[in-house]
Amino acid sequence: MKSTKKMFLYAALLLPMLFFGQTAFDKFDGRDDITAVIVNKKMFQMMGKVDSKDKEAQQYLNLIKKLDYLRVFTTTNDKTTQELKSTAEKYIKSSGLEELMRVNDKGKNIRIMIKSGAKETVVKELLMFIEGSGKDDTVLLSLIGEFDLDEISVLTDKMNLPGGDVLSKGTKGKK
């Protein structure tokens, strides 16, 4: 009887950690060899409260209201690049992401993966991995929310995200 109570107690303590604990990419936050940008839902909500008459700015504000989490990790360290790549590949296999596009351009390997939403152009999650070469940055970008692919170019332009030009080109007009 005591062992059953202990099991329930452990399960009650561990389950929240499984669902609300670290993601596969959190281990890269706070490292000296990685530049990290992390924006959570609260920040997006605060940014979305701004009122604007400018049509493009309003599109941006409408988009950020739909976002939950943004993580961008960049590095030029070869060993860290391999670690980012390995983690991204494991995550892609386990998370149900599907490939949107892949580009190999001048030594850069670029992959854009998505998890689709209710409609064809709605995305729940977007993952972009750019494997740099030489002095070029390696970029891992993870975006979670419920947004339309056509809106991504507005986000990448306004936030000046690393790899945003590639992401913007790859998602414009995809239906």
Residue, then its C-alpha position, 0 to 999 in steps of 0.5 A: m500500500k505504501s509503495t502504491k502511494k509513493m508511485f502516485l506521489y512520484a507520478a504527480l511530481l514528475l508529470p508536470m515536469l514532463f509536460f512543462g519542463q525543458t524542451a530539446f533546445d533549452k540546453f543551448d540557452g546561456r552558453d558562451d558559444i551560442t547567441a540566444v534570443i528567446v521570446n515567450k508568449k507574455m512578451f508577444q502579448m505585450m508587443g501586440k497591445v501597441d496600436s498602429k495606423d500603419k498597415e504593415a505594422q498592424q500585420y506584424l502586430n496581428l501576427i505576434k498575437k498568434l505566437d507562443y514562443l520563439r527561440v533563435f540560437t546562433t553559433t560559429n563554433d564547429k563543435t556546437t554546430q554539430e551539437l545543434k544539428s544532432t539535437a535538431e535532427k532528433y527533435i524533427k524525428s520525434s516531433g512529427l515535423e514535415e519538411l517544407m523546403r531544403v536548400n543547399d547554397k554555397g556550403k550552407n545547408i538550410r532546412i525548414m520544417i513545419k507542423s501543420g495546423a487545422k488549415e493547409t497554410v496554418v502552422k503550429e510550429l516552424l523549425m529552421f536550421i541553417e548549417g553555416s560553413g567557415k565563418d558563417d553562423t549556424v542558426l536554429l530557429s524554433l517558432i511555436g504558435e498558430f500562424d499563417l505561412d504567408e505572415i512569416s515574411v512580416l515577422t522576419d522583416k520586422m524582427n531582423l531574425p538571423g536567417g530571416d531572409v531565407l525563411s521569408k523567401g521560402t514561405k512567400g506564396k506557399k499554399 
